[in-house]
Amino acid sequence: MTVEGFLLVDKPGGWTSHDVVAKTRGLARTRKIGHAGTLDPMATGLLVLGVGRATRLLRFVQHLPKEYVARAQLGVATDTLDADGSEVERAPLPVERDEVAAAMATFVGPIEQVPPMVSAIKIDGQKLYELARRGEEVERPARSVHIHELELTGFDPGDYPVAEFRVVCSSGTYVRTLADDIGRALGGRAHLVGLRRTRIGSLDVDDACPLDELIDDPDQLPGRMLSFSQGLADLSHISVDDELAGRIGHGSVLSLQELPIEGPTAVVDGDGSLLAIYARHGSGVKPEVVVA
């Protein structure tokens, strides 16, 4: 069985993103598989896999805005900022729903966020989560991220309320950090007790295949694959004729008159099959990735 393209998987809780990639490598019988953005073991939801040559295209998906639905318990902090960690702080935070909604509104737009210690970011050549496993904590520079939408969708009041929310955010945003920052804005702390990724760009978890179904019936894998063009639906697309398609297939540098584009653009042939990703460079147009 030879498969190639994008695969949308609904990741179950308890699996790392690497676990899902490793399992899918066995199902697809290929080593050439990667993913477009890690999900924590506790989290569920959309994991976009690239199979075969699609691994070279994952970066055009990875940087798209992402949507999550989450649940955060207020008043309790853990060392990982989620339910998998050990409790480090507890103090009643009996706020009302309107207060939580008002606090969330202040985070919409560009914000600065300090990455959690349990992340794969490197400081002085070492991944933060490796330092965290040794009980070490280091200073982390804040990073700019963008919260496009943040909506309180449910609220269970009490001394330790649980807030349910939906967030659309830029790539690189840590929702666990966002939850704790909201808790701090309310005068306390918080941690995630649930997280599900529902969308990356226009790729939706409703179109994803649950991992257990793939494991039970790996023969469905070819039918589950999205083509290169389908997986890159959020990029601008431009169709070219056969003559230009031949040159693009060889990675030729083109003029803006021949290929009038600006940012990264999916160049397809008359049948809609992806030939390459091209982008403007100075006064010309050059290939980012050629797959033809």
C-alpha positions as CSV (number, residue, x, y, z in Angstrom):
1,M,0.0,0.0,0.0
2,T,1.5,3.3,-1.2
3,V,-0.2,6.4,0.1
4,E,0.8,10.1,-0.1
5,G,-0.9,13.3,0.9
6,F,-2.4,14.8,4.0
7,L,-4.1,12.8,6.7
8,L,-6.4,14.3,9.3
9,V,-6.4,12.3,12.5
10,D,-8.5,12.8,15.6
11,K,-6.0,12.2,18.3
12,P,-7.2,10.5,21.5
13,G,-6.1,11.5,25.0
14,G,-3.0,9.8,26.4
15,W,-1.2,9.7,23.0
16,T,1.7,12.0,22.2
17,S,1.9,13.4,18.7
18,H,5.0,11.3,18.1
19,D,3.1,8.2,19.2
20,V,0.4,8.9,16.5
21,V,3.1,9.5,13.8
22,A,4.9,6.3,14.8
23,K,1.6,4.2,14.7
24,T,0.7,5.7,11.3
25,R,4.1,4.9,9.9
26,G,3.4,1.3,10.6
27,L,-0.1,1.5,9.1
28,A,1.1,3.3,6.0
29,R,4.3,1.3,5.8
30,T,6.4,4.3,5.3
31,R,8.9,6.3,7.4
32,K,8.1,9.5,5.7
33,I,5.4,11.0,7.9
34,G,5.4,14.2,10.0
35,H,2.8,16.4,11.6
36,A,1.8,20.1,11.5
37,G,1.8,21.1,15.2
38,T,2.2,19.1,18.4
39,L,-0.7,18.2,20.7
40,D,0.0,17.5,24.3
41,P,-0.8,13.9,25.5
42,M,-3.8,15.2,27.5
43,A,-5.2,17.0,24.5
44,T,-7.5,15.5,21.9
45,G,-8.5,16.6,18.4
46,L,-7.0,17.5,15.1
47,L,-3.6,16.3,14.2
48,V,-2.6,17.0,10.5
49,L,-0.1,14.5,9.2
50,G,1.9,14.8,6.0
51,V,2.7,11.5,4.3
52,G,5.3,11.1,1.6
53,R,6.1,14.3,-0.2
54,A,3.5,16.1,1.8
55,T,6.0,16.2,4.7
56,R,7.7,19.0,2.7
57,L,4.5,21.0,2.7
58,L,3.6,20.8,6.4
59,R,5.2,24.2,7.2
60,F,2.5,25.9,5.1
61,V,-0.2,24.3,7.4
62,Q,1.7,24.6,10.6
63,H,1.7,28.4,10.7
64,L,-2.1,28.7,10.1
65,P,-4.4,29.9,13.0
66,K,-5.6,27.2,15.2
67,E,-8.9,26.8,17.1
68,Y,-9.3,25.0,20.4
69,V,-12.1,24.3,22.9
70,A,-10.8,24.1,26.5
71,R,-11.8,23.8,30.1
72,A,-9.9,25.5,32.9
73,Q,-10.2,25.2,36.6
74,L,-9.7,28.5,38.4
75,G,-8.0,28.8,41.8
76,V,-5.7,25.8,41.2
77,A,-2.3,25.7,39.6
78,T,-0.1,22.7,38.6
79,D,3.5,22.6,37.6
80,T,2.6,21.8,34.0
81,L,-0.4,24.1,33.9
82,D,-2.6,21.2,33.0
83,A,-4.3,18.2,34.7
84,D,-1.3,15.9,34.1
85,G,0.9,17.9,36.5
86,S,1.2,18.1,40.3
87,E,-0.7,20.7,42.2
88,V,1.5,23.6,43.3
89,E,-1.0,26.2,44.4
90,R,-4.6,26.3,45.6
91,A,-6.7,29.2,46.8
92,P,-10.4,29.8,46.3
93,L,-11.3,32.1,43.4
94,P,-15.1,32.5,43.6
95,V,-15.5,34.8,40.6
96,E,-18.6,35.3,38.6
97,R,-19.2,34.4,34.9
98,D,-19.2,38.1,33.9
99,E,-15.8,38.7,35.6
100,V,-14.3,35.8,33.7
101,A,-15.7,37.0,30.4
102,A,-14.4,40.5,31.0
103,A,-10.9,39.2,31.9
104,M,-10.9,37.1,28.7
105,A,-11.7,40.1,26.6
106,T,-8.5,41.8,27.6
107,F,-6.5,39.0,25.9
108,V,-7.9,39.4,22.5
109,G,-5.4,40.8,20.0
110,P,-1.6,40.7,20.1
111,I,-0.2,39.6,23.5
112,E,3.1,38.7,25.1
113,Q,3.3,35.1,26.4
114,V,5.9,33.3,28.5
115,P,6.3,29.7,27.2
116,P,5.7,27.1,29.9
117,M,8.6,25.0,31.2
118,V,6.9,21.9,29.7
119,S,7.5,23.0,26.1
120,A,9.9,22.0,23.4
121,I,11.5,25.4,23.1
122,K,15.3,25.4,23.5
123,I,17.1,27.6,26.0
124,D,20.9,27.4,25.7
125,G,20.5,24.3,23.5
126,Q,18.3,22.4,25.9
127,K,14.6,21.8,25.5
128,L,12.6,23.3,28.4
129,Y,10.7,20.1,29.1
130,E,14.0,18.2,29.6
131,L,15.0,20.8,32.2
132,A,11.6,20.6,33.8
133,R,11.9,16.8,34.2
134,R,15.1,17.4,36.2
135,G,13.2,19.8,38.4
136,E,14.9,22.9,36.9
137,E,13.3,26.2,36.0
138,V,14.9,28.9,33.9
139,E,14.0,32.3,32.7
140,R,12.1,32.3,29.4
141,P,11.7,35.3,27.2
142,A,8.2,36.3,26.4
143,R,7.0,35.8,22.8
144,S,4.5,37.7,20.8
145,V,1.4,35.7,19.8
146,H,-2.1,36.7,18.6
147,I,-5.5,35.8,20.0
148,H,-7.9,36.2,17.2
149,E,-11.0,35.1,19.1
150,L,-11.7,34.2,22.8
151,E,-15.2,33.2,23.9
152,L,-16.4,32.0,27.2
153,T,-18.8,29.2,26.3
154,G,-19.6,27.7,29.7
155,F,-19.2,28.4,33.4
156,D,-19.5,26.2,36.5
157,P,-19.4,28.6,39.6
158,G,-18.0,27.9,43.0
159,D,-14.9,28.4,45.1
160,Y,-12.9,26.7,42.2
161,P,-14.9,27.5,39.1
162,V,-14.5,25.8,35.8
163,A,-14.6,27.9,32.7
164,E,-15.1,26.5,29.2
165,F,-13.9,28.6,26.3
166,R,-13.2,28.6,22.6
167,V,-10.0,30.3,21.3
168,V,-8.7,31.0,17.8
169,C,-5.0,31.8,18.1
170,S,-1.8,32.2,16.1
171,S,0.7,29.3,15.8
172,G,2.9,29.2,18.8
173,T,0.3,30.1,21.3
174,Y,0.2,28.0,24.5
175,V,-3.4,27.6,25.6
176,R,-2.3,26.3,29.0
177,T,-0.4,29.5,29.6
178,L,-3.4,31.5,28.4
179,A,-5.6,29.7,30.9
180,D,-3.2,30.5,33.8
181,D,-2.8,34.1,32.6
182,I,-6.6,34.5,32.7
183,G,-6.5,33.1,36.3
184,R,-3.8,35.6,37.2
185,A,-5.9,38.5,35.7
186,L,-8.7,37.4,38.0
187,G,-6.4,37.5,41.1
188,G,-5.4,33.8,41.3
189,R,-4.2,30.9,39.2
190,A,-5.7,28.3,36.8
191,H,-4.8,25.2,34.9
192,L,-6.3,23.3,32.0
193,V,-8.5,20.3,32.7
194,G,-9.5,19.7,29.0
195,L,-8.2,20.7,25.6
196,R,-9.3,19.8,22.1
197,R,-8.0,21.2,18.8
198,T,-10.9,21.6,16.5
199,R,-9.4,23.4,13.5
200,I,-6.1,24.4,11.8
201,G,-6.9,27.0,9.1
202,S,-9.9,25.5,7.3
203,L,-9.0,21.9,8.1
204,D,-11.6,20.7,10.6
205,V,-11.6,17.9,13.1
206,D,-15.1,16.9,11.9
207,D,-13.3,15.7,8.7
208,A,-10.7,13.7,10.7
209,C,-10.6,10.0,11.3
210,P,-10.4,8.8,14.9
211,L,-7.1,7.0,15.4
212,D,-8.7,3.8,16.7
213,E,-10.7,3.5,13.5
214,L,-7.5,3.7,11.4
215,I,-5.9,1.1,13.6
216,D,-8.9,-1.2,13.3
217,D,-9.1,-0.8,9.6
218,P,-5.9,0.4,8.0
219,D,-7.2,-0.4,4.5
220,Q,-9.3,2.8,4.6
221,L,-6.1,4.8,4.8
222,P,-5.8,5.6,1.0
223,G,-9.4,6.8,0.9
224,R,-8.8,9.1,3.9
225,M,-5.9,11.0,2.3
226,L,-6.3,14.5,1.1
227,S,-4.4,15.5,-2.0
228,F,-1.6,18.1,-1.8
229,S,-4.0,20.8,-3.1
230,Q,-6.8,19.9,-0.7
231,G,-4.5,20.0,2.3
232,L,-3.2,23.4,1.2
233,A,-6.7,24.9,0.7
234,D,-5.8,28.0,2.8
235,L,-3.1,29.0,0.3
236,S,-3.9,31.0,-2.7
237,H,-4.1,28.8,-5.8
238,I,-3.2,29.6,-9.4
239,S,-3.6,27.3,-12.4
240,V,-1.1,27.3,-15.3
241,D,-1.0,25.8,-18.8
242,D,1.1,22.8,-19.8
243,E,4.0,24.9,-21.1
244,L,4.5,26.8,-17.9
245,A,3.7,23.6,-15.9
246,G,6.8,22.0,-17.5
247,R,9.0,24.8,-16.4
248,I,7.6,24.9,-12.9
249,G,8.2,21.2,-12.6
250,H,11.9,21.9,-13.1
251,G,11.9,24.7,-10.5
252,S,12.4,27.5,-13.0
253,V,12.6,31.1,-11.8
254,L,9.8,33.1,-13.4
255,S,8.8,36.7,-13.9
256,L,5.9,38.4,-12.3
257,Q,4.3,38.7,-15.7
258,E,4.4,34.9,-16.1
259,L,3.2,34.1,-12.6
260,P,1.6,37.2,-11.0
261,I,1.7,36.3,-7.3
262,E,2.9,37.7,-4.0
263,G,3.0,35.4,-1.0
264,P,3.3,31.6,-1.0
265,T,0.9,30.3,-3.7
266,A,0.0,26.8,-4.7
267,V,0.6,26.4,-8.4
268,V,-1.6,23.7,-10.0
269,D,-2.0,22.2,-13.4
270,G,-5.2,22.1,-15.4
271,D,-6.4,19.1,-13.5
272,G,-5.9,20.8,-10.1
273,S,-2.9,18.8,-9.2
274,L,-0.2,20.6,-7.2
275,L,3.0,21.3,-9.1
276,A,4.9,23.5,-6.6
277,I,4.6,26.3,-4.1
278,Y,6.0,29.6,-5.5
279,A,6.5,33.0,-3.9
280,R,7.7,36.4,-4.9
281,H,11.3,37.1,-4.3
282,G,12.3,40.6,-5.3
283,S,11.3,41.2,-8.9
284,G,10.9,37.6,-9.7
285,V,9.0,34.5,-8.6
286,K,10.9,31.5,-7.2
287,P,9.9,28.0,-6.0
288,E,9.6,27.3,-2.2
289,V,8.8,23.6,-2.8
290,V,8.5,21.6,-6.1
291,V,6.5,18.4,-5.9
292,A,5.8,17.7,-9.6
